[in-house]
Amino acid sequence: MNSATTTESVAEYMRAVGQRARRAARVIGRAESGVKDTALLAIAATLESQATALRTENQRDLQAGRAAGLNDALLDRLQLTPARIIAMAQGLREIAALPDPVGEIEALSYRPSGIQVGRMRVPLGVIGIIYESRPNVTADAAGLCLKAGNATILRGGSEAIHSNRAIAACIRSGLSHAGLPADVVQLVATTDRTAVGELIRMDEYVDVVVPRGGKGLIERIARESRVPVIKHLDGVCHVYIDDQANLDKATAIAINAKTHRYGVCNAMETLLVAAAVAEDILPQLAECYNERGVELRGCERTRDLIVARAASEDDWRAEYLAPVLAIRIVDDMAQAIEHIETYGSHHTDVIVTENYTRARQFLREVDSSSVMVNASSRFADGFEYGLGAEIGISTDKLHARGPVGLEGLTTRKYIVLGDGQVRV
């Protein structure tokens, strides 16, 4: 299919995709762990053996992206380097090595009646993934959903269509190797935008939707979807340098959190610095940022110490995804926490301090999906958390929060074990 497909035929096509996914969900939901792991390892091996072909297809997307005027951050997200292909394969192997959550029974206890009551982890069913730019999401999402016993419908962005198709071919090969139906993982073949609208309304076939991309996409999905959504809207991440911080640690963390990669949701967008140490650390940090081409925007007190543009109210709420950083000097940790609560997105926030009591207070009071002490915000990632990979990061509070790995792709049902008991 292509973008010239009529709306009616897109709807028919998507319904057929949903029907196939529902049938496949019953198969993968009861598949043994060994079968799922065999498929994951086969997909990983195929990705590596097809690395040259993957990069060739990726170059087609990159060339089209440059011609369309995509900025450097988006092109970085789109690119499949040899290291990223290896990382995709390694991520799948790590998922295969993880314990299978499906069928796990917890909290089994006897009731006065003699029955035993517990909860069993089961797959969610069919998961729709809607994402932009990053073709590695195709492998990561498919692998996690597969291990958790779910069928998956993948709808990538048109800017990565050639890369996604090449990766999807590797996935189909791995599924076939393990004797699993190809419909366990389906890549939506059309780039027609109406396919997204159809996918998020197919509540008879799809159990959960996970959008990954820009704020506009995620807001639209959250607003229009009839299917439950796992999401985060913004990654407005903060690093707060306390007046009892080790300044060497603080410097390393503040540089890494901003400059390791710009176009990612766990990059620091606002740096908060305690007034008592601002004069000691900000000039050094500003020099490092200037060397790396980072534009600085600061409050009035910041601009008294370093060269920076005046920060506006919008800057405190901005997810730049670019070499731009907002800096604010605060009186103390309480003011830092107040700033985070006012302007943050509940994604990832960091304190750098050697004061154990303050660290504990920051962990307790900052209401974000990941809260860190003396570590870069760039660690807010499923792979770094030991999840093998992640399907996304959730800043919601129900079902899953933070990086969503295997457990976040399952739910629980109650089970009861009896021996002839009847209720009286």
C-alpha positions in Angstrom: 0.0 0.0 0.0 1.1 3.6 -0.4 -0.1 7.1 0.5 -2.4 7.1 -2.5 -4.6 4.4 -0.9 -8.2 5.5 -0.3 -9.4 6.1 3.2 -11.9 3.3 2.9 -9.3 0.8 1.8 -6.9 1.9 4.6 -9.7 1.2 7.1 -10.2 -2.2 5.6 -6.5 -2.9 5.6 -6.1 -1.9 9.2 -9.1 -4.0 10.3 -7.5 -7.0 8.6 -4.2 -6.2 10.4 -6.1 -6.1 13.7 -7.9 -9.4 13.0 -4.6 -11.1 12.2 -2.9 -9.7 15.3 -5.8 -10.9 17.5 -5.4 -14.4 16.1 -1.6 -14.3 16.5 -2.0 -13.0 20.1 -3.6 -16.3 21.1 -0.6 -18.2 19.7 2.2 -16.1 21.2 0.3 -15.8 24.5 0.6 -19.6 25.1 4.1 -20.0 23.5 6.7 -21.5 25.7 9.7 -19.4 26.9 12.1 -21.4 24.8 10.2 -20.8 21.6 10.1 -17.1 22.2 13.8 -17.0 23.1 14.6 -19.0 20.0 12.8 -16.3 17.9 14.6 -13.5 19.6 18.1 -15.0 19.1 17.3 -15.7 15.5 16.2 -12.1 14.9 19.3 -10.8 16.5 21.5 -13.0 14.3 19.6 -12.0 11.2 20.0 -8.3 12.0 23.8 -8.7 12.3 24.0 -10.8 9.1 21.9 -8.2 7.2 23.8 -5.2 8.6 24.9 -4.1 5.2 21.4 -4.3 3.7 20.0 -2.5 6.7 22.4 0.4 6.3 21.7 0.6 2.5 18.0 1.0 3.2 18.7 3.4 6.0 20.7 5.5 3.6 17.7 5.9 1.4 15.8 7.2 4.4 18.6 9.6 5.4 18.9 11.0 1.9 15.1 11.6 1.7 15.3 13.1 5.2 18.0 15.6 4.2 16.1 16.5 1.1 13.0 17.1 3.2 15.0 19.4 5.5 15.0 17.3 8.7 17.3 18.9 11.4 20.4 17.3 12.8 18.6 15.9 15.9 16.0 14.1 13.8 18.6 12.8 11.4 20.6 11.4 14.3 17.5 9.6 15.5 17.0 8.2 12.1 20.5 6.9 11.5 21.4 3.3 11.8 25.1 3.1 12.5 27.0 -0.2 12.7 27.1 0.3 16.5 23.3 0.8 16.7 22.7 -2.3 14.7 24.9 -4.3 17.0 23.1 -2.6 20.0 19.7 -3.7 18.5 20.9 -7.3 18.3 22.5 -7.2 21.8 19.2 -5.8 23.2 17.3 -8.7 21.8 19.8 -11.2 23.3 19.4 -9.5 26.6 15.6 -9.7 26.4 16.0 -13.4 25.6 18.2 -13.8 28.7 15.6 -12.2 31.0 13.1 -14.3 33.0 9.8 -14.8 31.3 7.2 -12.9 33.3 4.2 -14.8 31.7 2.7 -17.3 34.0 4.5 -16.0 37.1 2.3 -16.5 40.2 2.7 -14.1 43.1 1.1 -13.5 46.5 -0.5 -17.0 46.7 -2.1 -17.3 50.1 -4.7 -19.5 51.9 -8.0 -18.0 52.8 -10.1 -19.2 55.7 -12.3 -21.2 53.3 -9.3 -23.3 52.3 -9.0 -21.8 48.8 -5.7 -20.4 47.7 -5.8 -16.9 46.0 -2.9 -15.4 44.0 -2.2 -13.4 40.9 -0.7 -14.6 37.6 1.1 -12.4 35.1 -0.5 -12.6 31.6 0.1 -10.8 28.3 -1.8 -7.6 27.5 -2.8 -9.1 24.2 -2.3 -6.9 21.1 -0.1 -3.8 21.4 0.0 -1.0 18.9 3.3 1.0 18.7 3.2 4.3 16.9 6.6 5.9 16.6 8.7 8.4 14.6 12.2 8.5 13.2 14.1 5.8 15.3 14.1 2.6 13.3 15.7 0.7 16.3 12.3 1.0 18.0 11.1 -1.6 15.4 13.4 -4.2 16.9 13.2 -3.1 20.5 9.4 -3.0 20.6 8.9 -6.2 18.7 11.4 -8.0 21.0 9.8 -6.8 24.2 6.3 -7.5 23.1 7.3 -11.0 21.8 9.0 -12.0 25.1 6.0 -10.8 27.1 3.7 -12.9 24.9 2.0 -10.1 23.0 1.2 -9.6 19.3 2.4 -6.3 18.0 1.3 -3.8 15.3 4.1 -1.4 14.4 3.4 1.9 12.7 6.6 3.7 12.1 7.1 7.1 10.5 7.2 7.6 6.8 10.7 9.1 7.2 12.0 5.6 8.3 9.9 3.4 6.0 12.8 1.7 4.2 14.7 1.0 7.4 11.7 -0.3 9.2 10.8 -2.6 6.3 14.3 -4.1 6.3 14.2 -4.6 10.1 10.7 -6.1 9.8 12.0 -8.6 7.3 14.6 -9.8 9.8 11.9 -10.1 12.4 9.7 -12.3 10.1 12.7 -14.5 9.4 13.3 -15.0 13.1 9.7 -15.8 13.8 9.6 -18.3 11.0 12.8 -19.9 12.4 11.0 -20.5 15.7 7.8 -21.8 14.1 5.8 -18.7 15.1 3.3 -17.0 12.8 4.6 -13.9 11.0 1.5 -12.0 12.2 2.9 -11.9 15.8 4.8 -8.8 14.6 3.2 -6.7 11.8 4.6 -3.6 10.3 1.9 -1.4 8.9 2.6 -1.3 5.2 1.0 2.0 4.3 2.5 5.5 5.1 -1.0 7.0 4.8 -1.6 9.0 8.0 -5.2 7.8 8.3 -3.8 4.4 9.3 -2.9 5.9 12.7 -6.4 7.1 13.3 -7.7 3.6 12.4 -5.2 1.9 14.7 -6.1 3.9 17.8 -9.9 3.3 17.3 -9.6 -0.5 16.9 -10.4 -1.3 20.5 -12.0 -4.6 19.5 -8.5 -5.8 18.3 -5.9 -3.6 20.1 -5.5 -3.7 23.9 -2.9 -0.9 24.4 -1.3 1.8 22.3 2.2 3.1 22.9 3.1 6.3 21.0 6.7 7.3 20.7 7.6 10.6 19.0 7.0 14.3 19.2 4.6 16.0 21.6 2.1 16.7 18.8 1.8 13.1 17.9 1.5 11.9 21.5 -1.1 14.6 22.4 -3.2 13.5 19.4 -3.0 9.9 20.3 -3.9 10.6 23.9 -6.8 12.8 22.9 -8.3 10.6 20.1 -7.6 7.0 21.1 -10.3 4.6 22.2 -7.6 2.3 23.3 -5.6 2.7 26.6 -2.4 4.6 26.0 1.0 4.3 27.7 2.8 7.6 27.1 4.9 10.6 28.1 4.4 14.0 26.5 7.7 15.8 27.3 11.1 15.0 28.6 11.8 18.2 30.5 14.6 16.8 32.7 16.5 18.7 35.4 19.8 18.3 37.1 20.1 20.2 40.4 23.6 20.9 41.8 23.3 21.2 45.5 25.5 23.4 47.7 26.9 20.2 49.2 27.7 18.6 45.8 31.1 17.2 44.8 31.8 19.7 42.0 33.9 17.3 40.0 30.9 14.8 40.0 28.5 17.7 39.3 30.5 18.9 36.3 30.8 15.4 34.7 27.1 14.7 35.3 25.9 18.1 34.0 28.0 17.8 30.8 27.0 14.2 30.1 23.3 14.8 30.8 23.1 17.5 28.2 25.7 16.7 25.5 25.8 12.9 25.4 23.0 13.0 22.9 20.7 16.0 22.2 17.7 14.5 20.5 16.6 12.1 23.3 13.9 12.5 25.9 16.2 11.8 28.9 18.6 14.6 28.0 18.8 17.5 30.6 17.0 20.6 29.4 17.3 22.7 32.6 20.2 23.0 35.0 19.5 24.2 38.5 22.4 25.4 40.6 22.5 26.3 44.3 23.5 29.9 44.8 26.3 29.0 47.2 28.3 27.1 44.6 27.2 28.9 41.4 30.2 31.1 41.2 32.5 28.1 41.7 31.0 25.8 39.0 29.0 27.8 36.4 32.0 29.5 34.7 33.7 26.2 34.2 30.5 24.5 33.0 29.8 27.4 30.6 33.3 27.0 29.1 32.6 23.3 28.5 29.2 24.0 27.0 30.6 26.7 24.7 33.3 24.3 23.5 30.5 21.9 22.5 28.4 24.5 20.8 25.6 24.6 23.4 23.5 27.8 23.5 22.9 28.9 27.1 19.8 30.7 28.3 19.8 31.9 31.9 18.1 33.7 34.7 19.3 37.1 35.8 21.6 35.7 38.5 23.1 33.3 36.0 23.8 36.1 33.5 25.7 37.9 36.2 28.2 35.0 36.2 28.3 33.8 32.6 27.4 34.9 29.1 23.9 33.6 28.3 20.7 34.8 26.6 17.9 35.8 28.9 15.7 32.9 29.7 12.0 33.4 29.1 9.1 31.7 31.0 8.8 29.3 28.0 12.4 28.2 28.3 11.7 26.7 31.7 9.1 24.5 30.1 11.0 23.7 26.9 12.1 20.3 25.7 14.7 21.5 23.2 16.0 18.2 21.9 18.9 20.4 20.7 22.1 22.0 21.9 20.3 24.5 24.0 20.2 24.6 27.8 18.3 26.7 30.3 20.1 27.5 33.6 18.6 28.9 36.8 20.3 29.7 40.1 18.2 28.7 43.1 18.5 29.5 46.7 18.3 25.9 48.0 16.9 22.5 47.4 13.4 23.5 48.3 13.4 26.1 45.6 14.8 23.6 43.1 12.1 21.1 43.9 9.5 23.8 43.6 10.9 24.7 40.1 10.8 21.0 39.0 7.2 20.7 40.2 6.1 23.9 38.4 7.9 23.4 35.1 8.9 19.7 34.9 7.2 16.9 32.9 7.7 14.2 35.6 10.2 12.3 33.4 13.6 12.3 35.0 15.2 14.6 37.6 18.6 14.5 39.3 20.2 15.8 42.4 24.0 16.0 42.8 24.8 16.1 46.5 27.0 14.5 49.1 24.3 15.1 51.8 22.5 11.8 52.4 19.5 13.4 54.1 18.9 15.8 51.2 19.3 13.0 48.7 16.6 11.0 50.5 14.4 14.0 50.7 14.8 14.7 46.9 14.0 11.1 46.1 10.9 11.3 48.3 9.5 14.7 47.2 10.2 14.9 43.5 7.2 13.3 41.7 8.9 12.0 38.5 9.0 8.6 36.9 12.7 8.4 37.5 14.5 10.3 40.3 18.3 10.0 40.6 21.1 10.9 42.9 24.6 11.6 41.6 24.0 10.1 38.1 23.3 11.4 34.7 19.7 11.6 33.5 20.9 9.7 30.4 20.6 6.5 32.5 16.8 6.8 32.4 16.6 4.0 29.8 15.3 0.5 29.8 18.6 -1.0 28.6 20.5 0.8 31.4 17.8 -0.3 34.0 18.4 -3.9 33.1 15.1 -4.3 31.2 16.9 -5.5 28.0 15.2 -2.6 26.2 12.2 -0.4 26.6 9.0 0.1 24.7 8.8 3.7 25.9 8.8 5.8 29.0 5.6 6.4 30.9 5.0 9.4 33.0 1.5 8.3 33.8 0.8 6.7 37.2 -1.5 3.9 36.3 -0.3 0.5 35.1 3.3 1.3 34.2 5.6 4.2 35.1 9.1 5.0 33.9 10.9 2.8 31.3 8.4 0.2 30.2 10.0 -3.2 29.9 8.6 -6.8 30.2 6.5 -6.4 33.3 4.9 -3.2 31.9 3.7 -5.3 28.9 1.9 -7.7 31.1 -1.1 -7.5 33.4 -2.3 -9.7 36.3 -5.3 -11.9 36.7 -6.5 -13.5 39.9 -6.3 -17.2 40.2 -8.0 -19.4 42.8 -6.9 -23.0 43.7 -9.4 -25.1 45.5 -10.2 -28.7 46.4 -13.9 -28.8 46.2 -14.7 -25.9 48.4 -18.2 -24.3 48.1 -19.2 -21.0 49.6 -21.6 -21.1 52.5 
